Amino acid sequence: MKLFMNKLLYLIIMLFIISLISFLAIHMAPNSFFASGELNPNITEESIEQLKAIYGLDKPLYIQFFSWLLAIVQLDFGISFASGQMVKTEVLDRLPITLTINIISMFLIFVISLYLGVKSALKKNSFFDKFTGQLSLLSFSMPSFYLALLCVLIFAMYFEILPIAGLHSVPDDGSINYYLDYAWHLVLPISIITFGGIGSLILYIRSLTIEILKSDYIFFARSRGLDNKKILRYYILPNLYPPVITLLGLSLPGIIGGSVILESIFSIDGMGLLFYQSALSHDYPVIMGILIIGAFLTLLGNILADLILLKLNPNFDDK
């Protein structure tokens, strides 16, 4: 309970700091949606001032910030400059697909990295270990946008195996074919996010497993005649879970941030693509709404990681 309350207070403070920094950064940007010639080449200065008054942009900056902060507490992120719709509605319509991609990717990153990292440590200096090491370095060093374009070129354009963009190629008739087509469109984005996330985690798990194998309790376990499967289940994995889960929680911002690039490349109508389009059009309410929601999801992911650690180690709450 103590850990939960501390984390809740931490979430509130961090959200306030992030909202303040984001608000100041957005208002210090050189261009504006209501700048002369940006919205309409023929718009007059009087019309611009009227629009600013409607959106409250004619008030002092500190009043704008606290008004916006009060609205956020009420889950009101304002109205989009570009579409005129509620920001909350636009973001919530795009959020499910972004969460789906990232949750599946996180699960695959955890499973694949754990398997390859542990197996590489158990087969140290073997061909498998060397191959996994090279694969990890390739994953760690290759930019996701370059890999995405390369995969589109190979699998979508050259071999024509996977779809090049979007989420659907068949009409939404509720049949199994529609959902299979939906899943098929997610293969490339999820694969690229997964491949980009396993590199450093595999090397970390391998290094940590090698250190565990050198421990005294592993020596005594082997002296008692325990086989490798029992040592793996009862000694290695329980000691790997806490640091790996912590590292996954810390990697959440990078994974969520990568959605902006990949959703833009694959034309996936998610929160990342919406953020990219809003940044190009200087649609500040949408940008701010996505930043706050993304920050909240990231902080929530870290809290969930700590709660999982508490479940694995009840003494974690006392630290």
N, C-alpha and C positions, 0 to 999 in steps of 0.2 A: 504493500500500500504506500509505503514511504517513497519507493522508486516511482510509482505511478504519479503521485502528487508532484514530485520534483520534475518529472518529465512533462507534466501538464503545464506547470509554471514556465518551464523552459520553452515549450511550444508557443505559449502566449507572448513571451518576451521576444523570441526570435521572429515571430510573425510581425510584431510591431516594428522591429528593427529593419526587417526585409521590406516591409511596406513603405517605411520612411525613405530608405535608400532608393527603392524603385521609383517612388513618387518624385523625388528630387532629380533622379537621373532622367526620367521621362520629360520633365519640364525644363531640363537644361539642354534637351536635344535641339539641334540647329533649325530644323524645319517643323512645321505645324500643319495639321489638317486644315486649319482655317486661314492659313497664310494666303495672301493675295495671289490668285492664279493657280493655287493648288486644288481647291475645291471646284472652282469654275473660272475660266479665264475672264468672263464678263461680270463677275460678282463685284459689287461695290463695297467700299469700306464700311458704309452704314449697315449693309446686310451682314457683314462679318461681325460687327459689334453686336448686332441683334442675336446672332447665333451664339456668340460667346456668353451673352447674358442668359440665354435659354439654358445653356449647359453649365452655368455658374463659373465660367472661366474669367469673368471680369472682376472677381473678388480677389482679395490678397491671398498669397500662396498658402499661408498657414491656415486660413479659413477653409480654403479648398481641401487641404489635407485632412483636417479634422472632420469636415463634412463627409468626405469620402470614407474616412475610417469609421465613422458612425454608421454609414450606409453598409459597409462591409460586415459589421457586426450583425446587421439585420439581413445578411446574405443578399444585399442589393449591390451589384457591381456596376450599376449605371446603364446607359443606353449607348449602343454602338454609333459612332459618328457616320460610318459608311452605310450600314444597313438600316439603322433606326430601330433595330430590335433590342430587346433586353440582352445584356451581355451574359447573364446567368443562363438564359435559354440557349444562346448560341454555343456556349462552352459545354453545357450539360448534354447537348445533342452530339457533340464531338468526343466527349470524354470516354464513353464506353469502349470505342475501338482502340483508343490510345492505351487505356488501362489493360485491355485484353492482350495487346501486343507486348506490353512491358511485363505483365505478370507471367505470361507464358515464357518470355525470354529469360526472366529472372530464375524461373524454375529450371529451365534447361541449362542455364549457366551454372547453377548450383550442382545439378546432377552430373553433368559432363565434366566439370572441373574437379569435382570430388573423385569421380571414378578414375580419370586420367592422372590426376595428381598422386593419388594413393598408389595406383598400379605402377607409376613411374618410380616412386620411392621404393616399392617392394622389389622392382626389377632394375635397381640402380646399375647404370653403366651398360645396360643391354641395348639392343637395337631399338626396342620399343621406347625406352627412356630417351634415347637420343632423338628419335623421330618426334616424340611428344615435346621435347625441348625446342626443336626447330619450329614445330607448329605453334607453340606458345609465343615464340619471338615474332613469327609472322603475324599472328593475331594482335600482338601488342604494338607492332610498328605500322600496320597497314591502316590508313584512314578509312573510316566507314563509308564516306561518300565515294571514294575511289573504288572500294570493293563493291558498293552498290551499283555503280555504273558498269563495272566489269562484269558483274553477274547478270545485269540486264542485257549487256551485249552478247554474252555467251549463252545463257539459258533461255532468254526471251526472244532475242533477235536471230541468233545463229542456229541454235537447235530447235527453237520454238517449243520448248517443253513447258515453261512457266509463263504466266501472264505478265505483261510488261508494267501495268499500272492499274489503279482502281481496286475495287473490292468485289465487283460482280461482273459476270459476263452473261448471266441468264436472268430472266425476270423473277421477281420475288413472288413465287407461287406457293411458298410454304412447303415445298417438297424437299426430299433429302438431297436432290441434285443441287438445289439452291445453296444449302449449307455446305455441301462438299465443295462447290465452286467458291464459296466465301472463304473456306479454309485453304483452298488451293492458292488463292490470291495472297494469303498471309505467309506462305512458305518462304519467299525470298526476304521480306522485311525481318521476320523473326530469325531466320538463319543468319542474316548479316549482323543483327544486334547480338545474337548469341556468340557468333564467332569473334566479334570484337570484344566481348566481355570475358571470355574464358582465358585469355593469354596470361595476364598477370596472376589470376587466381590459381591456375594450374601450377605455376612456379612456386607460389606461396604455399600451397597445400603440399607439394612435393618436399619443399624444404622443411616444413613443419613436421611432416610425417617421418622424415629421416631423423630429425631430432628426437621424436617420440620413440623410434625404434632403438635409439641408443640409451634409453632410460633404464633404470634399474628394475622397474616393475615389469618391463618387457622381458628382461633377462630371467627374472624369477618365474614369469609366466611360461616361458619356454622350458625352464628347468622342471616345471611341474608336468610337462608333457602336453601342453595345450597346442592344438594345431593352429595354422595361420588364420583360418576362418574365425575361430573363437577369439584369437588375439585381436583380429580386425574389428570384430563386433563389440567386444567388451573393454578394449583398451585403447585402440587407435581412434575409432570414430567418435566415442564420447569426448575425447580430448581435442578433436578437430572441430566439432560443431560450434562451440562458442566463438573462436576467433574467425571462422569462416562466415558465420552469420553476421558478426559485427562488420566484417569487411564488405559483405553484400549490402548491408544497410548504408555504409559510407559511399558505396558506388551508385546508389540510386540517382543522385543528381545527374551524373554523366549519362546514365541510361535513359532517363527521361529527357534530358537535353538533346540526346541523339535522335529522338523522335522528330524533332523539328526538321532535320536534314533528310531523314529517310522518308517521312511522310510527304515532303515536298518532291523528292525524286520519284516516288512511286504513286504520287497523286492520291494518297489516302486521306480521306476527308475526316481527319482527326484533329486533336487539339494542337499538334505541332504545325500542321499546315495552316490552320487558322491563325496561329501566332505569326507565322512567316508572312501571310497575306496582310495581316493587320500592321506589321512592322513596315511593310512597303507603303501602305496607305496612311501611315501615322494615325491609326485608329487607337488612340491612347486608352480609352476605357477597356477595350478588349485586351490590349497588351497587359494592362495592370491586372485585370481579372485573371488572365492565364498565369501571370507571374505569381500571384497570391495563391491560386489553387495549386499550382505546381510546387510551390514552397510548402504548402500545407501537406500535400501528399508525401513529399520527401521527408518532412519532419515526422509525419505519422508512420512512415515506413521505419524510421530509426527507432521510434517508440515501440513498435511491434517487434523489432529485432531485440530490443532490451527485454521485453516481456517474454519472448521465447527463451532468451538466456536465463531469465529468472525461473522459467519452468524447468530448464535443464539443470540449473544450479540454484537451489533455493537460497544459498548464502549470498547470491549476487546482490540482493536487496540491501545487505548490510554494508556494502562497500561504498 
